[in-house]
């Protein structure tokens, strides 16, 4: 046909052409892959820079400083120059038969001493009970401790007892996050303890000694948003403040005061906590980071010991350790408390049917708790 040109292409030319086409395709794919990697890296660096900027923590407003809240509480000065605020309850310590240091929980302060608030006056007078509650570092009117560790909390408690002249031995009772603190007392100052009571103590899912399947099962019982908040506190603690204050993703439900985590019994007991309204503003007045966020970082960080490795602090039965937990606690899974009690048979374990995390506020509960710790009465 006119206008049609027939060309013969040699085999070698065809192979060369094919190689060039394949090379061009490979180069294009490599370029695209490299570009995506660079874009991903740039995105990650950009996100990290933004997160780091967002994670800049406001300086705490120290009580008694020019721009800080006023000092209204009784306080002691610790050996490292920090102040610890405290509040006394019950009979005068000079006349007391039993002296108790109470450790408050998460997002609380010295005013939230449920033992002192709900214990019957008759028992206080009959047994001669003195109770001192204190603001943990960064809470209320106690100075923040940027170097706070699991061990430092036990040493703060020991120094508080010494400065208040509570004697060579004293009792400790802690609730929730304050109950978790008592493990450090049992580890670092067992020689100073006359007895201990842990009320719904918070667990750290990363403590060694927990079977992986058990801790994993308990961890998965948490709300998804709380699982992420705990992961951040454990693996990337420097982002804890940002995570719990950002608006892109749901943060800790506990820090956000969500009632979705409360059991039916907890819901019924909430009205008993209404009295807290008068001092809620005082809890985090020095800043949220040095109070609740520092709590999460220390409580869910890497511990240098595991409660499962503790030895009986009272081998001669000169004192006792008790742990109370509700079997319907939806904040701290009961399964892990059961395992701890199995591993530490010297703990007197009390599981309360139908109870949630706030069981200590139930009528008569603290009377029973105090009698068990002080006198051994069941």
FIDREN-562723 format. One record per residue (C-alpha): x, z, y. Coordinates in steps of 0.001 Angstrom, whole numbers, plus 500000, padded with zeros to 6 digits. Last residue first. Example, Ala and Ser with C-alpha at 12.3 -4.5 7.8 and 13.67 -1.06 7.14 Angstrom:
BEGIN
keza px: 513670	pz: 507140	py: 498940
keza px: 512300	pz: 507800	py: 495500
//
This chain:
BEGIN
keza px: 486397	pz: 610534	py: 491122
keza px: 488158	pz: 613589	py: 492563
keza px: 491939	pz: 613237	py: 492606
keza px: 492215	pz: 615619	py: 495552
keza px: 493757	pz: 613599	py: 498343
keza px: 493461	pz: 609979	py: 497180
keza px: 490173	pz: 610290	py: 495254
keza px: 488556	pz: 612538	py: 497874
keza px: 489550	pz: 610147	py: 500662
keza px: 488106	pz: 607110	py: 498914
keza px: 484844	pz: 608840	py: 498013
keza px: 484281	pz: 609970	py: 501600
keza px: 485280	pz: 606493	py: 502756
keza px: 482478	pz: 604929	py: 500728
keza px: 479740	pz: 607310	py: 501841
keza px: 477769	pz: 604645	py: 503686
keza px: 479354	pz: 601207	py: 503405
keza px: 482081	pz: 600447	py: 505962
keza px: 484825	pz: 600438	py: 503318
keza px: 482988	pz: 597592	py: 501536
keza px: 484031	pz: 595059	py: 504187
keza px: 485683	pz: 592517	py: 501865
keza px: 482719	pz: 592155	py: 499537
keza px: 481050	pz: 594529	py: 497101
keza px: 478705	pz: 593525	py: 494282
keza px: 480493	pz: 595696	py: 491733
keza px: 483339	pz: 597808	py: 493177
keza px: 486658	pz: 597591	py: 491344
keza px: 488743	pz: 600774	py: 491501
keza px: 492334	pz: 600544	py: 490261
keza px: 494441	pz: 603678	py: 489989
keza px: 497923	pz: 602160	py: 490090
keza px: 500340	pz: 603465	py: 487455
keza px: 499391	pz: 600525	py: 485223
keza px: 501253	pz: 598094	py: 487512
keza px: 501078	pz: 594702	py: 485761
keza px: 497408	pz: 595127	py: 484901
keza px: 496597	pz: 596328	py: 488427
keza px: 498390	pz: 593302	py: 489871
keza px: 496369	pz: 591018	py: 487591
keza px: 493090	pz: 592610	py: 488617
keza px: 494046	pz: 592246	py: 492266
keza px: 494719	pz: 588544	py: 491673
keza px: 491295	pz: 587993	py: 490120
keza px: 489539	pz: 589765	py: 493019
keza px: 489985	pz: 586834	py: 495364
keza px: 490731	pz: 587919	py: 498971
keza px: 488288	pz: 586402	py: 501505
keza px: 485270	pz: 585967	py: 499251
keza px: 485251	pz: 589563	py: 497997
keza px: 482452	pz: 589680	py: 495418
keza px: 484306	pz: 591891	py: 492907
keza px: 485071	pz: 594351	py: 495693
keza px: 488506	pz: 595913	py: 495744
keza px: 489951	pz: 599423	py: 495841
keza px: 493583	pz: 600218	py: 495072
keza px: 494876	pz: 603739	py: 494562
keza px: 498414	pz: 605120	py: 494466
keza px: 499027	pz: 608715	py: 493367
keza px: 501125	pz: 611772	py: 494149
keza px: 503295	pz: 614362	py: 492412
keza px: 502485	pz: 612666	py: 489118
keza px: 506088	pz: 613017	py: 487924
keza px: 506832	pz: 609311	py: 488130
keza px: 505314	pz: 609124	py: 491628
keza px: 506778	pz: 606011	py: 493264
keza px: 505980	pz: 603994	py: 490111
keza px: 508254	pz: 600972	py: 490173
keza px: 507598	pz: 597778	py: 492064
keza px: 508236	pz: 594368	py: 490469
keza px: 504616	pz: 593181	py: 490617
keza px: 504619	pz: 593915	py: 494361
keza px: 507110	pz: 591047	py: 494727
keza px: 510315	pz: 591326	py: 496701
keza px: 512167	pz: 589417	py: 499404
keza px: 508910	pz: 587952	py: 500624
keza px: 508674	pz: 584311	py: 501682
keza px: 505874	pz: 583865	py: 504203
keza px: 502177	pz: 584620	py: 503803
keza px: 502118	pz: 588069	py: 505430
keza px: 504968	pz: 587414	py: 507861
keza px: 503673	pz: 584100	py: 509213
keza px: 500037	pz: 585163	py: 509057
keza px: 500621	pz: 588398	py: 510959
keza px: 502742	pz: 586563	py: 513521
keza px: 499689	pz: 584402	py: 514121
keza px: 497344	pz: 587367	py: 514501
keza px: 499400	pz: 589504	py: 516894
keza px: 502509	pz: 587972	py: 518442
keza px: 500797	pz: 584587	py: 518620
keza px: 497457	pz: 585708	py: 519997
keza px: 498849	pz: 587142	py: 523233
keza px: 499266	pz: 590547	py: 524823
keza px: 495501	pz: 591077	py: 525107
keza px: 494976	pz: 590245	py: 521439
keza px: 493204	pz: 593452	py: 520321
keza px: 492250	pz: 594691	py: 523803
keza px: 489469	pz: 592158	py: 524324
keza px: 487741	pz: 593421	py: 521178
keza px: 487625	pz: 596963	py: 522571
keza px: 484011	pz: 597566	py: 523485
keza px: 482726	pz: 594973	py: 521040
keza px: 484157	pz: 596970	py: 518140
keza px: 480984	pz: 599094	py: 518025
keza px: 479262	pz: 596081	py: 516483
keza px: 481199	pz: 596705	py: 513250
keza px: 478338	pz: 598559	py: 511597
keza px: 476151	pz: 595522	py: 512293
keza px: 478441	pz: 593490	py: 509961
keza px: 477612	pz: 595643	py: 506930
keza px: 474652	pz: 593554	py: 505744
keza px: 476645	pz: 590344	py: 506032
keza px: 479457	pz: 591952	py: 504036
keza px: 476975	pz: 592771	py: 501259
keza px: 475887	pz: 589115	py: 501132
keza px: 479542	pz: 587992	py: 500993
keza px: 481397	pz: 586873	py: 504103
keza px: 483467	pz: 583683	py: 504221
keza px: 480842	pz: 581751	py: 506185
keza px: 480908	pz: 584401	py: 508922
keza px: 483587	pz: 582500	py: 510826
keza px: 485714	pz: 584697	py: 513054
keza px: 488033	pz: 581800	py: 514033
keza px: 491074	pz: 583664	py: 512728
keza px: 489201	pz: 584075	py: 509439
keza px: 488140	pz: 580417	py: 509368
keza px: 491752	pz: 579331	py: 509797
keza px: 491941	pz: 575868	py: 511383
keza px: 489651	pz: 572829	py: 511164
keza px: 491573	pz: 569713	py: 512241
keza px: 492010	pz: 567889	py: 515552
keza px: 491195	pz: 570857	py: 517816
keza px: 494558	pz: 572628	py: 517943
keza px: 494795	pz: 576441	py: 518264
keza px: 495337	pz: 577497	py: 514653
keza px: 497675	pz: 574634	py: 513842
keza px: 499665	pz: 575041	py: 517051
keza px: 500290	pz: 578739	py: 516453
keza px: 501251	pz: 578163	py: 512829
keza px: 503611	pz: 575260	py: 513578
keza px: 506798	pz: 577369	py: 513456
keza px: 505591	pz: 578710	py: 510095
keza px: 506114	pz: 575358	py: 508330
keza px: 505902	pz: 576168	py: 504618
keza px: 504101	pz: 579526	py: 504474
keza px: 502035	pz: 579612	py: 507663
keza px: 501253	pz: 575898	py: 507331
keza px: 500179	pz: 576277	py: 503728
keza px: 497990	pz: 579248	py: 504667
keza px: 496203	pz: 577260	py: 507379
keza px: 495756	pz: 574344	py: 504977
keza px: 494152	pz: 576529	py: 502314
keza px: 492022	pz: 578111	py: 505011
keza px: 490637	pz: 574722	py: 506019
keza px: 489859	pz: 573911	py: 502383
keza px: 487887	pz: 577133	py: 502044
keza px: 489540	pz: 579495	py: 499585
keza px: 488684	pz: 579390	py: 495890
keza px: 491553	pz: 576954	py: 495411
keza px: 494029	pz: 579750	py: 496113
keza px: 492524	pz: 581868	py: 493345
keza px: 492878	pz: 579040	py: 490807
keza px: 496414	pz: 578307	py: 491953
keza px: 497378	pz: 581981	py: 491768
keza px: 496058	pz: 582138	py: 488200
keza px: 497492	pz: 578791	py: 487035
keza px: 500919	pz: 579598	py: 488438
keza px: 501101	pz: 583023	py: 486780
keza px: 501778	pz: 585543	py: 489581
keza px: 505156	pz: 587238	py: 489234
keza px: 506693	pz: 585792	py: 492368
keza px: 504494	pz: 586210	py: 495417
keza px: 503452	pz: 582788	py: 496740
keza px: 499699	pz: 583459	py: 496834
keza px: 500277	pz: 586384	py: 499213
keza px: 497526	pz: 588928	py: 498692
keza px: 495459	pz: 590747	py: 501316
keza px: 494661	pz: 594351	py: 500449
keza px: 490965	pz: 595146	py: 499843
keza px: 491588	pz: 598837	py: 500586
keza px: 495025	pz: 600070	py: 499521
keza px: 495309	pz: 603867	py: 499354
keza px: 498617	pz: 605694	py: 499186
keza px: 499950	pz: 609136	py: 498294
keza px: 502469	pz: 611785	py: 499365
keza px: 504832	pz: 609133	py: 500666
keza px: 508232	pz: 609626	py: 502272
keza px: 510282	pz: 608915	py: 499132
keza px: 508378	pz: 605635	py: 498687
keza px: 509874	pz: 604322	py: 501962
keza px: 511064	pz: 600761	py: 501252
keza px: 509037	pz: 599395	py: 498358
keza px: 505876	pz: 601511	py: 498426
keza px: 505838	pz: 601198	py: 502213
keza px: 506286	pz: 597421	py: 501895
keza px: 503299	pz: 597272	py: 499539
keza px: 501381	pz: 599255	py: 502160
keza px: 501581	pz: 596326	py: 504585
keza px: 499170	pz: 594377	py: 502357
keza px: 496604	pz: 597090	py: 502967
keza px: 497016	pz: 596525	py: 506689
keza px: 496160	pz: 592860	py: 506102
keza px: 492966	pz: 594124	py: 504380
keza px: 492803	pz: 597902	py: 504891
keza px: 495630	pz: 600402	py: 504858
keza px: 495940	pz: 604056	py: 503867
keza px: 499203	pz: 605981	py: 504033
keza px: 499704	pz: 609642	py: 503163
keza px: 502517	pz: 611839	py: 504457
keza px: 505766	pz: 613400	py: 503278
keza px: 508750	pz: 614956	py: 505042
keza px: 506633	pz: 616259	py: 507888
keza px: 504173	pz: 614726	py: 510324
keza px: 506468	pz: 615357	py: 513274
keza px: 504874	pz: 612724	py: 515545
keza px: 508311	pz: 611183	py: 516059
keza px: 509022	pz: 611298	py: 512334
keza px: 505697	pz: 609814	py: 511255
keza px: 506013	pz: 606984	py: 513786
keza px: 509551	pz: 606344	py: 512548
keza px: 508348	pz: 606004	py: 508959
keza px: 505549	pz: 603658	py: 510005
keza px: 507946	pz: 601480	py: 511993
keza px: 510298	pz: 601417	py: 508971
keza px: 507496	pz: 600149	py: 506746
keza px: 506660	pz: 597407	py: 509260
keza px: 510322	pz: 596412	py: 509539
keza px: 510485	pz: 595683	py: 505798
keza px: 507890	pz: 592897	py: 505779
keza px: 509560	pz: 591400	py: 508813
keza px: 509055	pz: 591498	py: 512569
keza px: 511920	pz: 590049	py: 514564
keza px: 509705	pz: 588882	py: 517426
keza px: 508331	pz: 592453	py: 517574
keza px: 505519	pz: 592654	py: 520085
keza px: 505058	pz: 595914	py: 522004
keza px: 502162	pz: 598101	py: 520910
keza px: 499239	pz: 598231	py: 523347
keza px: 496618	pz: 596341	py: 521363
keza px: 498376	pz: 594188	py: 518788
keza px: 501861	pz: 592744	py: 519174
keza px: 503411	pz: 595222	py: 516729
keza px: 500764	pz: 597144	py: 514704
keza px: 498551	pz: 599294	py: 516883
keza px: 498355	pz: 602790	py: 515462
keza px: 496009	pz: 605046	py: 513540
keza px: 496675	pz: 608751	py: 513106
keza px: 494561	pz: 610840	py: 510753
keza px: 494509	pz: 614632	py: 510352
keza px: 492448	pz: 616137	py: 507535
keza px: 491767	pz: 619830	py: 507004
keza px: 489968	pz: 619596	py: 503672
keza px: 486760	pz: 621325	py: 504788
keza px: 486948	pz: 620112	py: 508389
keza px: 487425	pz: 616426	py: 507614
keza px: 485016	pz: 616677	py: 504687
keza px: 482283	pz: 618162	py: 506892
keza px: 482929	pz: 615618	py: 509655
keza px: 482001	pz: 612806	py: 507226
keza px: 484493	pz: 609949	py: 507163
keza px: 483047	pz: 606871	py: 508860
keza px: 485174	pz: 606404	py: 511978
keza px: 488370	pz: 608074	py: 510740
keza px: 488484	pz: 606002	py: 507556
keza px: 487375	pz: 602869	py: 509399
keza px: 490305	pz: 603076	py: 511805
keza px: 489508	pz: 600116	py: 514021
keza px: 490486	pz: 601779	py: 517313
keza px: 494173	pz: 601342	py: 516429
keza px: 493793	pz: 597550	py: 516465
keza px: 492107	pz: 594612	py: 514767
keza px: 492673	pz: 590873	py: 514309
keza px: 493960	pz: 591377	py: 510757
keza px: 493795	pz: 594900	py: 509358
keza px: 494530	pz: 598411	py: 510551
keza px: 497095	pz: 600787	py: 509023
keza px: 496036	pz: 604459	py: 508799
keza px: 498662	pz: 607200	py: 508716
keza px: 497322	pz: 610309	py: 506986
keza px: 498260	pz: 613974	py: 507264
keza px: 496637	pz: 616435	py: 504850
keza px: 496519	pz: 620206	py: 505232
keza px: 496134	pz: 619925	py: 508990
keza px: 496496	pz: 622847	py: 511399
keza px: 499453	pz: 621533	py: 513404
keza px: 498062	pz: 617996	py: 513041
keza px: 494986	pz: 618959	py: 515051
keza px: 491842	pz: 618218	py: 513000
keza px: 490455	pz: 614705	py: 512802
keza px: 491669	pz: 611702	py: 514776
keza px: 494799	pz: 610645	py: 516686
keza px: 495407	pz: 607280	py: 518350
keza px: 498670	pz: 605331	py: 518489
keza px: 500631	pz: 602847	py: 520583
keza px: 504110	pz: 601813	py: 519429
keza px: 506698	pz: 601019	py: 522082
keza px: 509808	pz: 598942	py: 521442
keza px: 513230	pz: 600278	py: 522461
keza px: 514920	pz: 599518	py: 519092
keza px: 514802	pz: 603211	py: 518144
keza px: 511064	pz: 603335	py: 518750
keza px: 509389	pz: 604668	py: 521868
keza px: 506126	pz: 606459	py: 521142
keza px: 502792	pz: 605672	py: 522733
keza px: 499576	pz: 607394	py: 523801
keza px: 497204	pz: 604732	py: 525026
keza px: 496294	pz: 603510	py: 528525
keza px: 499185	pz: 601193	py: 529367
keza px: 498049	pz: 598487	py: 531776
keza px: 497831	pz: 594832	py: 530774
keza px: 500764	pz: 592556	py: 531637
keza px: 501841	pz: 590740	py: 534780
keza px: 504173	pz: 593440	py: 536141
keza px: 504973	pz: 594809	py: 532638
keza px: 503101	pz: 597872	py: 531333
keza px: 501695	pz: 596072	py: 528322
keza px: 503722	pz: 592940	py: 527584
keza px: 502013	pz: 589654	py: 528346
keza px: 503455	pz: 587518	py: 525567
keza px: 505152	pz: 584221	py: 526465
keza px: 502972	pz: 581239	py: 525622
keza px: 504061	pz: 579463	py: 522441
keza px: 505230	pz: 575891	py: 522631
keza px: 503564	pz: 574386	py: 519587
keza px: 502043	pz: 571548	py: 521579
keza px: 505498	pz: 570279	py: 522483
keza px: 506626	pz: 570579	py: 518895
keza px: 503462	pz: 568854	py: 517749
keza px: 503962	pz: 566016	py: 520230
keza px: 507574	pz: 565578	py: 519191
keza px: 506540	pz: 565677	py: 515538
keza px: 503789	pz: 563139	py: 516131
keza px: 506188	pz: 560807	py: 517966
keza px: 508867	pz: 561228	py: 515306
keza px: 506277	pz: 560529	py: 512606
keza px: 504895	pz: 557497	py: 514477
keza px: 508405	pz: 556158	py: 515079
keza px: 509226	pz: 556618	py: 511414
keza px: 506028	pz: 554896	py: 510387
keza px: 506728	pz: 552025	py: 512781
keza px: 510275	pz: 551740	py: 511486
keza px: 509011	pz: 551698	py: 507934
keza px: 506369	pz: 549148	py: 508789
keza px: 508960	pz: 546949	py: 510508
keza px: 511289	pz: 547229	py: 507555
keza px: 508511	pz: 546229	py: 505176
keza px: 507548	pz: 543290	py: 507418
keza px: 511143	pz: 542175	py: 507753
keza px: 511740	pz: 542493	py: 504040
keza px: 508618	pz: 540457	py: 503324
keza px: 509701	pz: 537766	py: 505803
keza px: 513226	pz: 537680	py: 504406
keza px: 511835	pz: 537385	py: 500888
keza px: 509545	pz: 534526	py: 501954
keza px: 512424	pz: 532767	py: 503727
keza px: 514613	pz: 533209	py: 500665
keza px: 511874	pz: 531790	py: 498454
keza px: 511516	pz: 528759	py: 500737
keza px: 515284	pz: 528238	py: 500850
keza px: 515511	pz: 528493	py: 497079
keza px: 512699	pz: 525941	py: 496662
keza px: 514391	pz: 523465	py: 498990
keza px: 517673	pz: 523847	py: 497140
keza px: 515953	pz: 523334	py: 493806
keza px: 514245	pz: 520183	py: 495113
keza px: 517519	pz: 518835	py: 496463
keza px: 519193	pz: 519395	py: 493107
keza px: 516367	pz: 517599	py: 491319
keza px: 516730	pz: 514544	py: 493579
keza px: 513949	pz: 513525	py: 495868
keza px: 512713	pz: 509950	py: 495640
keza px: 510817	pz: 508743	py: 498625
keza px: 507940	pz: 506292	py: 498607
keza px: 506819	pz: 505147	py: 502034
keza px: 503202	pz: 504212	py: 502501
keza px: 502442	pz: 502071	py: 505515
keza px: 501166	pz: 499136	py: 503492
keza px: 500000	pz: 500000	py: 500000
//
